[in-house]
Amino acid sequence: METILEINQLHKTYGALTAVDHISFKIKKGHVYGILGPNGSGKSTTLGMVLNVVNPTSGEYKWFEGSTSNHDALKRIGAIIERPNFYPSMSAIQNLELVCKIKNIDKSKIEEKLAVVDLLNRSHSKFSTYSLGMKQRLAIASALLNDPEILILDEPTNGLDPQGIRQIRDIIQKIASNGTTILLASHLLDEVEKVCTDVIVLRLGKMLYAGPVDEMNRNHGSIFIDASDRKALHSFIENKPYAGTITTHDNGLEVKLYEPVDNAQINKDAFESGIILSKLVHRKQSLEDQFIELTNKN
Ligand SMILES: Nc1ncnc2c1ncn2[C@@H]1O[C@H](COP(=O)(O)OP(=O)(O)OP(=O)(O)O)[C@@H](O)[C@H]1O
């Protein structure tokens, strides 16, 4: 599968502060990627570096498998990394015509792109009359004018109401379904989970996870068990191949599972080792729990 962007050991410091710490990942064609992390984790700096507006301290990145210079690659990319900024007294169409003129793009695409972002019926209204969501959608239409191979969005739903958020998410999915690769930065796990196929998790500039969203979710959870002989229970469970970290609580043991195992099997194993379980509860970890765990741990 074609690689759109390859980042290798990209690193950025501002004085003593490390904003991005030797991160490496690949963006493959046709996927929707989320860069997920709390505020200040280095998402915008990463986007800034690959868009040639922030100079990396070290490391490298390569667009389109190196078939073009990083400067020329920008013509094949659509990006919104700042708040939408258009002329307030001009209509959507007039603003997009101006963008076409500046970027030397054919005007014929304007209507098509306004339709993608659901703004055709307001295309003659002044930009100043637009809601924040409409402004953001116009920015997306503008970034799509040159039919980019990848669309990059930094916190695309920031400040929007639930309906505005929903519209932007639907539009992102519509654009992705037409084959455009998408890279979006977000601090919202829910957003990434709903929209993205793949995720790169950052914290304090470090990459904690890169891979499919559903593999981040492929977690076997924990079991909570108890028996009258706690010590024997501990020795029994710690030797099981499915058992990970064991935490002792007042009301029993919590055991993280490395492998899938059903309750009946655990019960049988315990019984065969002479242990009668007085408690056996299986809890699957939510993606949110995992995200919090990932971003707290490292
Ligand atoms: N121009 C700059 N000068 C100094 N420090 C900077 C600069 N730009 C970013 N930083 C710092 O680098 C770190 C990463 O910032 P960055 O904006 O990339 O994070 P982010 O994940 O995008 O967060 P947010 O969502 O809050 O923008 C932060 O500690 C930030 O204060």
The ligand as a Tripos MOL2 file, in Angstrom:
@<TRIPOS>MOLECULE
LIG
   31    33     1     0     0
SMALL
NO_CHARGES

@<TRIPOS>ATOM
      1 N1          6.8440   28.4330   19.3190 N.pl3     1 LIG1
      2 C1          6.9800   27.8190   20.4920 C.ar      1 LIG1
      3 N2          7.8750   28.2350   21.3830 N.ar      1 LIG1
      4 C2          8.0530   27.6020   22.5810 C.ar      1 LIG1
      5 N3          7.3650   26.5180   22.9540 N.ar      1 LIG1
      6 C3          6.4470   26.0300   22.0850 C.ar      1 LIG1
      7 C4          6.2010   26.6640   20.8170 C.ar      1 LIG1
      8 N4          5.2480   25.9340   20.1760 N.ar      1 LIG1
      9 C5          4.9040   24.9380   21.0010 C.ar      1 LIG1
     10 N5          5.6150   24.9890   22.1450 N.ar      1 LIG1
     11 C6          5.5220   24.0460   23.2820 C.3       1 LIG1
     12 O1          5.6890   22.7300   22.7600 O.3       1 LIG1
     13 C7          4.8300   21.8140   23.4300 C.3       1 LIG1
     14 C8          3.9520   21.1070   22.4220 C.3       1 LIG1
     15 O2          3.0210   22.0510   21.9010 O.3       1 LIG1
     16 P1          1.9780   21.7230   20.7570 P.3       1 LIG1
     17 O3          1.2190   22.9660   20.4530 O.co2     1 LIG1
     18 O4          2.6600   21.0190   19.6410 O.co2     1 LIG1
     19 O5          1.0330   20.6710   21.4940 O.3       1 LIG1
     20 P2         -0.4230   20.2050   21.1210 P.3       1 LIG1
     21 O6         -0.4830   18.7550   21.4500 O.co2     1 LIG1
     22 O7         -0.7560   20.6070   19.7460 O.co2     1 LIG1
     23 O8         -1.2890   20.9840   22.1790 O.3       1 LIG1
     24 P3         -2.5270   21.9580   21.9690 P.3       1 LIG1
     25 O9         -3.6680   21.0720   21.5910 O.co2     1 LIG1
     26 O10        -2.6790   22.5860   23.3240 O.co2     1 LIG1
     27 O11        -2.1010   22.9350   20.8990 O.co2     1 LIG1
     28 C9          4.0600   22.6290   24.4560 C.3       1 LIG1
     29 O12         4.7130   22.5030   25.6970 O.3       1 LIG1
     30 C10         4.1560   24.0520   23.9330 C.3       1 LIG1
     31 O13         4.0830   24.9790   24.9720 O.3       1 LIG1
@<TRIPOS>BOND
     1     1     2 1
     2     2     3 ar
     3     2     7 ar
     4     3     4 ar
     5     4     5 ar
     6     5     6 ar
     7     6     7 ar
     8     6    10 ar
     9     7     8 ar
    10     8     9 ar
    11     9    10 ar
    12    10    11 1
    13    11    12 1
    14    11    30 1
    15    12    13 1
    16    13    14 1
    17    13    28 1
    18    14    15 1
    19    15    16 1
    20    16    17 2
    21    16    18 1
    22    16    19 1
    23    19    20 1
    24    20    21 2
    25    20    22 1
    26    20    23 1
    27    23    24 1
    28    24    25 2
    29    24    26 1
    30    24    27 1
    31    28    29 1
    32    28    30 1
    33    30    31 1
@<TRIPOS>SUBSTRUCTURE
     1 LIG1         1 GROUP 0 **** ****
